[in-house]
Amino acid sequence: MTRARIRHVNHTITTHPDTVTYGADCLGCSWKIKGKSEPDSVLDACMQHAGISGHREFRTICQGLSYVLRSGER
């Protein structure tokens, strides 16, 4: 007969900083910007597009690769 021991292990989720990219979509037309590493460059592009087109609503996107880690791992 075998016995199993079950124990609770704390986990956290973390995003790898080198994989984060930013983007935005205009909700008034098909304009898009994506694949930027700095969020400020995306916001600047949205403001430029708003100034040219008059569109004021954008969906912003932040995308990255995340990992679930047990306590003590890095």
mmJSON file of the N, C-alpha and C atoms, coordinates in Angstrom:
{"data_MODEL":{"atom_site":{
"group_PDB":["ATOM","ATOM","ATOM","ATOM","ATOM","ATOM","ATOM","ATOM","ATOM","ATOM","ATOM","ATOM","ATOM","ATOM","ATOM","ATOM","ATOM","ATOM","ATOM","ATOM","ATOM","ATOM","ATOM","ATOM","ATOM","ATOM","ATOM","ATOM","ATOM","ATOM","ATOM","ATOM","ATOM","ATOM","ATOM","ATOM","ATOM","ATOM","ATOM","ATOM","ATOM","ATOM","ATOM","ATOM","ATOM","ATOM","ATOM","ATOM","ATOM","ATOM","ATOM","ATOM","ATOM","ATOM","ATOM","ATOM","ATOM","ATOM","ATOM","ATOM","ATOM","ATOM","ATOM","ATOM","ATOM","ATOM","ATOM","ATOM","ATOM","ATOM","ATOM","ATOM","ATOM","ATOM","ATOM","ATOM","ATOM","ATOM","ATOM","ATOM","ATOM","ATOM","ATOM","ATOM","ATOM","ATOM","ATOM","ATOM","ATOM","ATOM","ATOM","ATOM","ATOM","ATOM","ATOM","ATOM","ATOM","ATOM","ATOM","ATOM","ATOM","ATOM","ATOM","ATOM","ATOM","ATOM","ATOM","ATOM","ATOM","ATOM","ATOM","ATOM","ATOM","ATOM","ATOM","ATOM","ATOM","ATOM","ATOM","ATOM","ATOM","ATOM","ATOM","ATOM","ATOM","ATOM","ATOM","ATOM","ATOM","ATOM","ATOM","ATOM","ATOM","ATOM","ATOM","ATOM","ATOM","ATOM","ATOM","ATOM","ATOM","ATOM","ATOM","ATOM","ATOM","ATOM","ATOM","ATOM","ATOM","ATOM","ATOM","ATOM","ATOM","ATOM","ATOM","ATOM","ATOM","ATOM","ATOM","ATOM","ATOM","ATOM","ATOM","ATOM","ATOM","ATOM","ATOM","ATOM","ATOM","ATOM","ATOM","ATOM","ATOM","ATOM","ATOM","ATOM","ATOM","ATOM","ATOM","ATOM","ATOM","ATOM","ATOM","ATOM","ATOM","ATOM","ATOM","ATOM","ATOM","ATOM","ATOM","ATOM","ATOM","ATOM","ATOM","ATOM","ATOM","ATOM","ATOM","ATOM","ATOM","ATOM","ATOM","ATOM","ATOM","ATOM","ATOM","ATOM","ATOM","ATOM","ATOM","ATOM","ATOM","ATOM","ATOM","ATOM","ATOM","ATOM","ATOM","ATOM","ATOM","ATOM"],
"id":[1,2,3,4,5,6,7,8,9,10,11,12,13,14,15,16,17,18,19,20,21,22,23,24,25,26,27,28,29,30,31,32,33,34,35,36,37,38,39,40,41,42,43,44,45,46,47,48,49,50,51,52,53,54,55,56,57,58,59,60,61,62,63,64,65,66,67,68,69,70,71,72,73,74,75,76,77,78,79,80,81,82,83,84,85,86,87,88,89,90,91,92,93,94,95,96,97,98,99,100,101,102,103,104,105,106,107,108,109,110,111,112,113,114,115,116,117,118,119,120,121,122,123,124,125,126,127,128,129,130,131,132,133,134,135,136,137,138,139,140,141,142,143,144,145,146,147,148,149,150,151,152,153,154,155,156,157,158,159,160,161,162,163,164,165,166,167,168,169,170,171,172,173,174,175,176,177,178,179,180,181,182,183,184,185,186,187,188,189,190,191,192,193,194,195,196,197,198,199,200,201,202,203,204,205,206,207,208,209,210,211,212,213,214,215,216,217,218,219,220,221,222],
"type_symbol":["N","C","C","N","C","C","N","C","C","N","C","C","N","C","C","N","C","C","N","C","C","N","C","C","N","C","C","N","C","C","N","C","C","N","C","C","N","C","C","N","C","C","N","C","C","N","C","C","N","C","C","N","C","C","N","C","C","N","C","C","N","C","C","N","C","C","N","C","C","N","C","C","N","C","C","N","C","C","N","C","C","N","C","C","N","C","C","N","C","C","N","C","C","N","C","C","N","C","C","N","C","C","N","C","C","N","C","C","N","C","C","N","C","C","N","C","C","N","C","C","N","C","C","N","C","C","N","C","C","N","C","C","N","C","C","N","C","C","N","C","C","N","C","C","N","C","C","N","C","C","N","C","C","N","C","C","N","C","C","N","C","C","N","C","C","N","C","C","N","C","C","N","C","C","N","C","C","N","C","C","N","C","C","N","C","C","N","C","C","N","C","C","N","C","C","N","C","C","N","C","C","N","C","C","N","C","C","N","C","C","N","C","C","N","C","C","N","C","C","N","C","C"],
"label_atom_id":["N","CA","C","N","CA","C","N","CA","C","N","CA","C","N","CA","C","N","CA","C","N","CA","C","N","CA","C","N","CA","C","N","CA","C","N","CA","C","N","CA","C","N","CA","C","N","CA","C","N","CA","C","N","CA","C","N","CA","C","N","CA","C","N","CA","C","N","CA","C","N","CA","C","N","CA","C","N","CA","C","N","CA","C","N","CA","C","N","CA","C","N","CA","C","N","CA","C","N","CA","C","N","CA","C","N","CA","C","N","CA","C","N","CA","C","N","CA","C","N","CA","C","N","CA","C","N","CA","C","N","CA","C","N","CA","C","N","CA","C","N","CA","C","N","CA","C","N","CA","C","N","CA","C","N","CA","C","N","CA","C","N","CA","C","N","CA","C","N","CA","C","N","CA","C","N","CA","C","N","CA","C","N","CA","C","N","CA","C","N","CA","C","N","CA","C","N","CA","C","N","CA","C","N","CA","C","N","CA","C","N","CA","C","N","CA","C","N","CA","C","N","CA","C","N","CA","C","N","CA","C","N","CA","C","N","CA","C","N","CA","C","N","CA","C","N","CA","C","N","CA","C","N","CA","C","N","CA","C"],
"label_alt_id":[null,null,null,null,null,null,null,null,null,null,null,null,null,null,null,null,null,null,null,null,null,null,null,null,null,null,null,null,null,null,null,null,null,null,null,null,null,null,null,null,null,null,null,null,null,null,null,null,null,null,null,null,null,null,null,null,null,null,null,null,null,null,null,null,null,null,null,null,null,null,null,null,null,null,null,null,null,null,null,null,null,null,null,null,null,null,null,null,null,null,null,null,null,null,null,null,null,null,null,null,null,null,null,null,null,null,null,null,null,null,null,null,null,null,null,null,null,null,null,null,null,null,null,null,null,null,null,null,null,null,null,null,null,null,null,null,null,null,null,null,null,null,null,null,null,null,null,null,null,null,null,null,null,null,null,null,null,null,null,null,null,null,null,null,null,null,null,null,null,null,null,null,null,null,null,null,null,null,null,null,null,null,null,null,null,null,null,null,null,null,null,null,null,null,null,null,null,null,null,null,null,null,null,null,null,null,null,null,null,null,null,null,null,null,null,null,null,null,null,null,null,null],
"label_comp_id":["MET","MET","MET","THR","THR","THR","ARG","ARG","ARG","ALA","ALA","ALA","ARG","ARG","ARG","ILE","ILE","ILE","ARG","ARG","ARG","HIS","HIS","HIS","VAL","VAL","VAL","ASN","ASN","ASN","HIS","HIS","HIS","THR","THR","THR","ILE","ILE","ILE","THR","THR","THR","THR","THR","THR","HIS","HIS","HIS","PRO","PRO","PRO","ASP","ASP","ASP","THR","THR","THR","VAL","VAL","VAL","THR","THR","THR","TYR","TYR","TYR","GLY","GLY","GLY","ALA","ALA","ALA","ASP","ASP","ASP","CYS","CYS","CYS","LEU","LEU","LEU","GLY","GLY","GLY","CYS","CYS","CYS","SER","SER","SER","TRP","TRP","TRP","LYS","LYS","LYS","ILE","ILE","ILE","LYS","LYS","LYS","GLY","GLY","GLY","LYS","LYS","LYS","SER","SER","SER","GLU","GLU","GLU","PRO","PRO","PRO","ASP","ASP","ASP","SER","SER","SER","VAL","VAL","VAL","LEU","LEU","LEU","ASP","ASP","ASP","ALA","ALA","ALA","CYS","CYS","CYS","MET","MET","MET","GLN","GLN","GLN","HIS","HIS","HIS","ALA","ALA","ALA","GLY","GLY","GLY","ILE","ILE","ILE","SER","SER","SER","GLY","GLY","GLY","HIS","HIS","HIS","ARG","ARG","ARG","GLU","GLU","GLU","PHE","PHE","PHE","ARG","ARG","ARG","THR","THR","THR","ILE","ILE","ILE","CYS","CYS","CYS","GLN","GLN","GLN","GLY","GLY","GLY","LEU","LEU","LEU","SER","SER","SER","TYR","TYR","TYR","VAL","VAL","VAL","LEU","LEU","LEU","ARG","ARG","ARG","SER","SER","SER","GLY","GLY","GLY","GLU","GLU","GLU","ARG","ARG","ARG"],
"label_asym_id":["A","A","A","A","A","A","A","A","A","A","A","A","A","A","A","A","A","A","A","A","A","A","A","A","A","A","A","A","A","A","A","A","A","A","A","A","A","A","A","A","A","A","A","A","A","A","A","A","A","A","A","A","A","A","A","A","A","A","A","A","A","A","A","A","A","A","A","A","A","A","A","A","A","A","A","A","A","A","A","A","A","A","A","A","A","A","A","A","A","A","A","A","A","A","A","A","A","A","A","A","A","A","A","A","A","A","A","A","A","A","A","A","A","A","A","A","A","A","A","A","A","A","A","A","A","A","A","A","A","A","A","A","A","A","A","A","A","A","A","A","A","A","A","A","A","A","A","A","A","A","A","A","A","A","A","A","A","A","A","A","A","A","A","A","A","A","A","A","A","A","A","A","A","A","A","A","A","A","A","A","A","A","A","A","A","A","A","A","A","A","A","A","A","A","A","A","A","A","A","A","A","A","A","A","A","A","A","A","A","A","A","A","A","A","A","A","A","A","A","A","A","A"],
"label_entity_id":["1","1","1","1","1","1","1","1","1","1","1","1","1","1","1","1","1","1","1","1","1","1","1","1","1","1","1","1","1","1","1","1","1","1","1","1","1","1","1","1","1","1","1","1","1","1","1","1","1","1","1","1","1","1","1","1","1","1","1","1","1","1","1","1","1","1","1","1","1","1","1","1","1","1","1","1","1","1","1","1","1","1","1","1","1","1","1","1","1","1","1","1","1","1","1","1","1","1","1","1","1","1","1","1","1","1","1","1","1","1","1","1","1","1","1","1","1","1","1","1","1","1","1","1","1","1","1","1","1","1","1","1","1","1","1","1","1","1","1","1","1","1","1","1","1","1","1","1","1","1","1","1","1","1","1","1","1","1","1","1","1","1","1","1","1","1","1","1","1","1","1","1","1","1","1","1","1","1","1","1","1","1","1","1","1","1","1","1","1","1","1","1","1","1","1","1","1","1","1","1","1","1","1","1","1","1","1","1","1","1","1","1","1","1","1","1","1","1","1","1","1","1"],
"label_seq_id":[1,1,1,2,2,2,3,3,3,4,4,4,5,5,5,6,6,6,7,7,7,8,8,8,9,9,9,10,10,10,11,11,11,12,12,12,13,13,13,14,14,14,15,15,15,16,16,16,17,17,17,18,18,18,19,19,19,20,20,20,21,21,21,22,22,22,23,23,23,24,24,24,25,25,25,26,26,26,27,27,27,28,28,28,29,29,29,30,30,30,31,31,31,32,32,32,33,33,33,34,34,34,35,35,35,36,36,36,37,37,37,38,38,38,39,39,39,40,40,40,41,41,41,42,42,42,43,43,43,44,44,44,45,45,45,46,46,46,47,47,47,48,48,48,49,49,49,50,50,50,51,51,51,52,52,52,53,53,53,54,54,54,55,55,55,56,56,56,57,57,57,58,58,58,59,59,59,60,60,60,61,61,61,62,62,62,63,63,63,64,64,64,65,65,65,66,66,66,67,67,67,68,68,68,69,69,69,70,70,70,71,71,71,72,72,72,73,73,73,74,74,74],
"pdbx_PDB_ins_code":[null,null,null,null,null,null,null,null,null,null,null,null,null,null,null,null,null,null,null,null,null,null,null,null,null,null,null,null,null,null,null,null,null,null,null,null,null,null,null,null,null,null,null,null,null,null,null,null,null,null,null,null,null,null,null,null,null,null,null,null,null,null,null,null,null,null,null,null,null,null,null,null,null,null,null,null,null,null,null,null,null,null,null,null,null,null,null,null,null,null,null,null,null,null,null,null,null,null,null,null,null,null,null,null,null,null,null,null,null,null,null,null,null,null,null,null,null,null,null,null,null,null,null,null,null,null,null,null,null,null,null,null,null,null,null,null,null,null,null,null,null,null,null,null,null,null,null,null,null,null,null,null,null,null,null,null,null,null,null,null,null,null,null,null,null,null,null,null,null,null,null,null,null,null,null,null,null,null,null,null,null,null,null,null,null,null,null,null,null,null,null,null,null,null,null,null,null,null,null,null,null,null,null,null,null,null,null,null,null,null,null,null,null,null,null,null,null,null,null,null,null,null],
"Cartn_x":[0.835,0.0,0.888,0.535,1.3,0.48,1.179,0.515,0.957,0.039,0.342,0.267,1.195,1.162,0.817,-0.212,-0.629,-0.288,0.38,0.707,0.386,0.132,-0.192,1.11,1.217,2.382,1.876,2.404,2.002,2.523,1.715,2.071,1.856,2.625,2.438,2.49,1.966,2.068,2.859,3.77,4.612,4.746,4.88,5.05,6.523,7.037,8.434,8.557,9.388,9.433,9.899,10.693,11.181,10.129,8.984,7.962,6.773,6.771,5.619,5.629,4.489,4.306,2.99,2.914,1.752,1.178,-0.111,-0.765,-2.069,-2.755,-4.047,-4.826,-6.145,-7.061,-7.991,-8.237,-9.209,-10.606,-11.514,-12.881,-13.741,-13.184,-13.929,-13.585,-12.485,-12.079,-11.187,-10.506,-9.682,-8.208,-7.904,-6.526,-6.042,-4.783,-4.177,-2.705,-2.203,-0.77,-0.485,0.576,0.895,2.37,2.802,4.185,5.18,4.723,5.633,6.076,7.318,7.837,7.596,7.221,6.974,5.511,4.806,3.398,3.21,4.182,4.053,4.059,4.794,4.807,3.441,2.739,1.394,0.424,0.513,-0.377,-0.118,1.136,1.453,0.855,0.947,0.375,-1.142,-1.788,-3.241,-3.621,-2.83,-3.118,-2.925,-1.914,-1.72,-2.886,-3.329,-4.458,-5.729,-5.924,-7.097,-7.073,-5.893,-5.78,-6.091,-5.714,-5.946,-7.377,-7.889,-9.182,-10.355,-10.084,-11.163,-11.725,-11.196,-11.651,-11.085,-11.883,-11.465,-11.459,-11.879,-11.944,-10.989,-10.175,-9.188,-9.228,-8.975,-8.791,-7.293,-6.762,-5.326,-5.087,-3.941,-3.62,-2.226,-2.102,-0.819,-0.739,0.271,0.375,1.76,1.818,3.107,2.995,4.116,4.197,4.313,3.394,3.377,3.706,4.235,4.604,3.977,3.541,3.12,4.307,4.678,5.846,5.46,6.084,5.945,6.784,6.416,7.203,8.64,9.561,10.971,11.613,10.841,11.398,11.577,12.486,12.647,13.206],
"Cartn_y":[-1.173,0.0,1.248,2.216,3.457,4.577,5.525,6.678,7.938,8.844,10.135,11.231,12.146,13.297,14.521,15.212,16.419,17.612,18.588,19.799,21.024,22.098,23.357,24.089,24.532,25.296,26.612,27.724,29.032,29.227,29.834,30.141,31.621,32.16,33.531,33.512,34.564,34.704,35.974,35.887,37.032,37.135,38.342,38.597,38.828,38.158,38.342,39.725,40.613,41.993,42.133,41.201,41.304,40.937,40.415,39.976,40.926,42.008,42.912,43.831,43.861,44.795,45.537,46.715,47.581,47.893,48.173,48.531,49.248,49.649,50.317,50.167,50.167,50.148,51.345,52.031,53.112,52.499,52.969,52.459,53.171,54.179,54.908,54.488,53.751,53.292,52.064,51.69,50.478,50.762,51.975,52.339,51.495,51.016,50.204,50.524,50.338,50.363,49.219,48.446,47.338,47.008,46.225,45.765,46.774,47.766,48.767,48.356,48.663,48.277,49.344,50.544,51.635,52.074,52.106,52.522,53.979,54.83,56.245,56.459,55.653,55.797,55.446,54.497,54.144,55.279,55.845,56.943,58.172,58.44,59.556,59.325,58.097,57.778,57.929,57.539,57.717,59.196,60.025,61.457,62.058,61.62,62.103,61.688,60.438,59.965,60.738,61.012,61.783,63.187,63.796,65.14,65.181,64.144,64.096,63.694,62.678,62.094,62.618,63.145,63.562,62.417,61.235,60.091,60.208,59.862,60.067,58.806,57.674,56.456,55.398,54.857,53.857,52.709,51.523,50.36,50.139,50.187,49.96,48.504,47.99,46.576,46.459,45.629,45.282,43.758,43.235,41.793,41.323,40.182,39.639,38.168,37.586,36.173,36.062,35.321,35.177,33.749,33.621,32.325,32.174,30.969,30.645,29.968,30.512,30.015,29.538,28.479,28.063,28.985,29.102,29.947,29.467,30.408,30.075,29.931,29.799,29.7,31.088,31.251,32.518,32.208],
"Cartn_z":[0.0,0.0,0.0,-0.838,-0.886,-0.265,0.255,0.86,0.125,0.002,-0.633,0.416,0.335,1.226,0.376,0.761,0.051,0.925,0.33,1.079,0.24,0.919,0.254,-0.096,-1.338,-1.781,-2.363,-1.868,-2.382,-3.8,-4.638,-6.015,-6.275,-7.188,-7.658,-9.178,-9.787,-11.242,-11.515,-12.461,-12.8,-14.314,-14.799,-16.23,-16.52,-17.533,-17.93,-18.58,-18.049,-18.549,-19.997,-20.498,-21.875,-22.917,-22.486,-23.44,-23.542,-22.764,-22.731,-23.946,-24.66,-25.773,-25.583,-26.165,-26.026,-27.401,-27.426,-28.67,-28.389,-29.46,-29.327,-30.624,-30.501,-31.635,-31.504,-32.608,-32.628,-32.712,-31.88,-31.907,-32.954,-33.614,-34.636,-36.059,-36.23,-37.562,-37.404,-38.443,-38.389,-38.06,-37.603,-37.264,-36.088,-36.16,-35.099,-34.971,-33.788,-33.554,-32.59,-32.86,-31.962,-32.021,-31.043,-31.003,-30.473,-29.724,-29.167,-27.767,-27.424,-26.11,-25.048,-25.446,-24.503,-24.578,-23.446,-23.48,-23.895,-23.577,-23.934,-25.439,-26.198,-27.652,-28.241,-27.632,-28.086,-27.786,-26.588,-26.235,-27.107,-27.426,-28.33,-29.714,-30.215,-31.526,-31.503,-30.396,-30.267,-30.294,-29.607,-29.601,-30.984,-31.723,-33.091,-33.975,-33.849,-34.648,-34.288,-32.996,-32.566,-33.153,-33.199,-33.759,-35.247,-35.984,-37.429,-37.755,-37.058,-37.422,-36.611,-35.425,-34.54,-33.702,-33.87,-33.074,-31.67,-30.678,-29.286,-28.429,-28.963,-28.163,-28.705,-27.808,-28.174,-27.17,-27.638,-26.764,-26.672,-25.473,-25.293,-24.908,-25.349,-25.176,-24.571,-23.536,-22.948,-22.967,-23.625,-23.807,-23.404,-22.73,-22.308,-21.987,-21.678,-21.33,-19.81,-19.202,-17.746,-17.345,-16.14,-15.586,-14.197,-13.88,-12.517,-11.839,-10.682,-9.959,-8.568,-8.126,-6.734,-5.874,-4.626,-3.698,-3.655,-3.739,-3.698,-5.066,-6.149,-7.5,-8.083,-8.991,-9.744,-11.088],
"occupancy":[1.0,1.0,1.0,1.0,1.0,1.0,1.0,1.0,1.0,1.0,1.0,1.0,1.0,1.0,1.0,1.0,1.0,1.0,1.0,1.0,1.0,1.0,1.0,1.0,1.0,1.0,1.0,1.0,1.0,1.0,1.0,1.0,1.0,1.0,1.0,1.0,1.0,1.0,1.0,1.0,1.0,1.0,1.0,1.0,1.0,1.0,1.0,1.0,1.0,1.0,1.0,1.0,1.0,1.0,1.0,1.0,1.0,1.0,1.0,1.0,1.0,1.0,1.0,1.0,1.0,1.0,1.0,1.0,1.0,1.0,1.0,1.0,1.0,1.0,1.0,1.0,1.0,1.0,1.0,1.0,1.0,1.0,1.0,1.0,1.0,1.0,1.0,1.0,1.0,1.0,1.0,1.0,1.0,1.0,1.0,1.0,1.0,1.0,1.0,1.0,1.0,1.0,1.0,1.0,1.0,1.0,1.0,1.0,1.0,1.0,1.0,1.0,1.0,1.0,1.0,1.0,1.0,1.0,1.0,1.0,1.0,1.0,1.0,1.0,1.0,1.0,1.0,1.0,1.0,1.0,1.0,1.0,1.0,1.0,1.0,1.0,1.0,1.0,1.0,1.0,1.0,1.0,1.0,1.0,1.0,1.0,1.0,1.0,1.0,1.0,1.0,1.0,1.0,1.0,1.0,1.0,1.0,1.0,1.0,1.0,1.0,1.0,1.0,1.0,1.0,1.0,1.0,1.0,1.0,1.0,1.0,1.0,1.0,1.0,1.0,1.0,1.0,1.0,1.0,1.0,1.0,1.0,1.0,1.0,1.0,1.0,1.0,1.0,1.0,1.0,1.0,1.0,1.0,1.0,1.0,1.0,1.0,1.0,1.0,1.0,1.0,1.0,1.0,1.0,1.0,1.0,1.0,1.0,1.0,1.0,1.0,1.0,1.0,1.0,1.0,1.0,1.0,1.0,1.0,1.0,1.0,1.0],
"B_iso_or_equiv":[0.0,0.0,0.0,0.0,0.0,0.0,0.0,0.0,0.0,0.0,0.0,0.0,0.0,0.0,0.0,0.0,0.0,0.0,0.0,0.0,0.0,0.0,0.0,0.0,0.0,0.0,0.0,0.0,0.0,0.0,0.0,0.0,0.0,0.0,0.0,0.0,0.0,0.0,0.0,0.0,0.0,0.0,0.0,0.0,0.0,0.0,0.0,0.0,0.0,0.0,0.0,0.0,0.0,0.0,0.0,0.0,0.0,0.0,0.0,0.0,0.0,0.0,0.0,0.0,0.0,0.0,0.0,0.0,0.0,0.0,0.0,0.0,0.0,0.0,0.0,0.0,0.0,0.0,0.0,0.0,0.0,0.0,0.0,0.0,0.0,0.0,0.0,0.0,0.0,0.0,0.0,0.0,0.0,0.0,0.0,0.0,0.0,0.0,0.0,0.0,0.0,0.0,0.0,0.0,0.0,0.0,0.0,0.0,0.0,0.0,0.0,0.0,0.0,0.0,0.0,0.0,0.0,0.0,0.0,0.0,0.0,0.0,0.0,0.0,0.0,0.0,0.0,0.0,0.0,0.0,0.0,0.0,0.0,0.0,0.0,0.0,0.0,0.0,0.0,0.0,0.0,0.0,0.0,0.0,0.0,0.0,0.0,0.0,0.0,0.0,0.0,0.0,0.0,0.0,0.0,0.0,0.0,0.0,0.0,0.0,0.0,0.0,0.0,0.0,0.0,0.0,0.0,0.0,0.0,0.0,0.0,0.0,0.0,0.0,0.0,0.0,0.0,0.0,0.0,0.0,0.0,0.0,0.0,0.0,0.0,0.0,0.0,0.0,0.0,0.0,0.0,0.0,0.0,0.0,0.0,0.0,0.0,0.0,0.0,0.0,0.0,0.0,0.0,0.0,0.0,0.0,0.0,0.0,0.0,0.0,0.0,0.0,0.0,0.0,0.0,0.0,0.0,0.0,0.0,0.0,0.0,0.0],
"pdbx_formal_charge":[null,null,null,null,null,null,null,null,null,null,null,null,null,null,null,null,null,null,null,null,null,null,null,null,null,null,null,null,null,null,null,null,null,null,null,null,null,null,null,null,null,null,null,null,null,null,null,null,null,null,null,null,null,null,null,null,null,null,null,null,null,null,null,null,null,null,null,null,null,null,null,null,null,null,null,null,null,null,null,null,null,null,null,null,null,null,null,null,null,null,null,null,null,null,null,null,null,null,null,null,null,null,null,null,null,null,null,null,null,null,null,null,null,null,null,null,null,null,null,null,null,null,null,null,null,null,null,null,null,null,null,null,null,null,null,null,null,null,null,null,null,null,null,null,null,null,null,null,null,null,null,null,null,null,null,null,null,null,null,null,null,null,null,null,null,null,null,null,null,null,null,null,null,null,null,null,null,null,null,null,null,null,null,null,null,null,null,null,null,null,null,null,null,null,null,null,null,null,null,null,null,null,null,null,null,null,null,null,null,null,null,null,null,null,null,null,null,null,null,null,null,null],
"auth_seq_id":[1,1,1,2,2,2,3,3,3,4,4,4,5,5,5,6,6,6,7,7,7,8,8,8,9,9,9,10,10,10,11,11,11,12,12,12,13,13,13,14,14,14,15,15,15,16,16,16,17,17,17,18,18,18,19,19,19,20,20,20,21,21,21,22,22,22,23,23,23,24,24,24,25,25,25,26,26,26,27,27,27,28,28,28,29,29,29,30,30,30,31,31,31,32,32,32,33,33,33,34,34,34,35,35,35,36,36,36,37,37,37,38,38,38,39,39,39,40,40,40,41,41,41,42,42,42,43,43,43,44,44,44,45,45,45,46,46,46,47,47,47,48,48,48,49,49,49,50,50,50,51,51,51,52,52,52,53,53,53,54,54,54,55,55,55,56,56,56,57,57,57,58,58,58,59,59,59,60,60,60,61,61,61,62,62,62,63,63,63,64,64,64,65,65,65,66,66,66,67,67,67,68,68,68,69,69,69,70,70,70,71,71,71,72,72,72,73,73,73,74,74,74],
"auth_comp_id":["MET","MET","MET","THR","THR","THR","ARG","ARG","ARG","ALA","ALA","ALA","ARG","ARG","ARG","ILE","ILE","ILE","ARG","ARG","ARG","HIS","HIS","HIS","VAL","VAL","VAL","ASN","ASN","ASN","HIS","HIS","HIS","THR","THR","THR","ILE","ILE","ILE","THR","THR","THR","THR","THR","THR","HIS","HIS","HIS","PRO","PRO","PRO","ASP","ASP","ASP","THR","THR","THR","VAL","VAL","VAL","THR","THR","THR","TYR","TYR","TYR","GLY","GLY","GLY","ALA","ALA","ALA","ASP","ASP","ASP","CYS","CYS","CYS","LEU","LEU","LEU","GLY","GLY","GLY","CYS","CYS","CYS","SER","SER","SER","TRP","TRP","TRP","LYS","LYS","LYS","ILE","ILE","ILE","LYS","LYS","LYS","GLY","GLY","GLY","LYS","LYS","LYS","SER","SER","SER","GLU","GLU","GLU","PRO","PRO","PRO","ASP","ASP","ASP","SER","SER","SER","VAL","VAL","VAL","LEU","LEU","LEU","ASP","ASP","ASP","ALA","ALA","ALA","CYS","CYS","CYS","MET","MET","MET","GLN","GLN","GLN","HIS","HIS","HIS","ALA","ALA","ALA","GLY","GLY","GLY","ILE","ILE","ILE","SER","SER","SER","GLY","GLY","GLY","HIS","HIS","HIS","ARG","ARG","ARG","GLU","GLU","GLU","PHE","PHE","PHE","ARG","ARG","ARG","THR","THR","THR","ILE","ILE","ILE","CYS","CYS","CYS","GLN","GLN","GLN","GLY","GLY","GLY","LEU","LEU","LEU","SER","SER","SER","TYR","TYR","TYR","VAL","VAL","VAL","LEU","LEU","LEU","ARG","ARG","ARG","SER","SER","SER","GLY","GLY","GLY","GLU","GLU","GLU","ARG","ARG","ARG"],
"auth_asym_id":["A","A","A","A","A","A","A","A","A","A","A","A","A","A","A","A","A","A","A","A","A","A","A","A","A","A","A","A","A","A","A","A","A","A","A","A","A","A","A","A","A","A","A","A","A","A","A","A","A","A","A","A","A","A","A","A","A","A","A","A","A","A","A","A","A","A","A","A","A","A","A","A","A","A","A","A","A","A","A","A","A","A","A","A","A","A","A","A","A","A","A","A","A","A","A","A","A","A","A","A","A","A","A","A","A","A","A","A","A","A","A","A","A","A","A","A","A","A","A","A","A","A","A","A","A","A","A","A","A","A","A","A","A","A","A","A","A","A","A","A","A","A","A","A","A","A","A","A","A","A","A","A","A","A","A","A","A","A","A","A","A","A","A","A","A","A","A","A","A","A","A","A","A","A","A","A","A","A","A","A","A","A","A","A","A","A","A","A","A","A","A","A","A","A","A","A","A","A","A","A","A","A","A","A","A","A","A","A","A","A","A","A","A","A","A","A","A","A","A","A","A","A"],
"auth_atom_id":["N","CA","C","N","CA","C","N","CA","C","N","CA","C","N","CA","C","N","CA","C","N","CA","C","N","CA","C","N","CA","C","N","CA","C","N","CA","C","N","CA","C","N","CA","C","N","CA","C","N","CA","C","N","CA","C","N","CA","C","N","CA","C","N","CA","C","N","CA","C","N","CA","C","N","CA","C","N","CA","C","N","CA","C","N","CA","C","N","CA","C","N","CA","C","N","CA","C","N","CA","C","N","CA","C","N","CA","C","N","CA","C","N","CA","C","N","CA","C","N","CA","C","N","CA","C","N","CA","C","N","CA","C","N","CA","C","N","CA","C","N","CA","C","N","CA","C","N","CA","C","N","CA","C","N","CA","C","N","CA","C","N","CA","C","N","CA","C","N","CA","C","N","CA","C","N","CA","C","N","CA","C","N","CA","C","N","CA","C","N","CA","C","N","CA","C","N","CA","C","N","CA","C","N","CA","C","N","CA","C","N","CA","C","N","CA","C","N","CA","C","N","CA","C","N","CA","C","N","CA","C","N","CA","C","N","CA","C","N","CA","C","N","CA","C","N","CA","C","N","CA","C","N","CA","C","N","CA","C"],
"pdbx_PDB_model_num":[1,1,1,1,1,1,1,1,1,1,1,1,1,1,1,1,1,1,1,1,1,1,1,1,1,1,1,1,1,1,1,1,1,1,1,1,1,1,1,1,1,1,1,1,1,1,1,1,1,1,1,1,1,1,1,1,1,1,1,1,1,1,1,1,1,1,1,1,1,1,1,1,1,1,1,1,1,1,1,1,1,1,1,1,1,1,1,1,1,1,1,1,1,1,1,1,1,1,1,1,1,1,1,1,1,1,1,1,1,1,1,1,1,1,1,1,1,1,1,1,1,1,1,1,1,1,1,1,1,1,1,1,1,1,1,1,1,1,1,1,1,1,1,1,1,1,1,1,1,1,1,1,1,1,1,1,1,1,1,1,1,1,1,1,1,1,1,1,1,1,1,1,1,1,1,1,1,1,1,1,1,1,1,1,1,1,1,1,1,1,1,1,1,1,1,1,1,1,1,1,1,1,1,1,1,1,1,1,1,1,1,1,1,1,1,1,1,1,1,1,1,1]
}}}
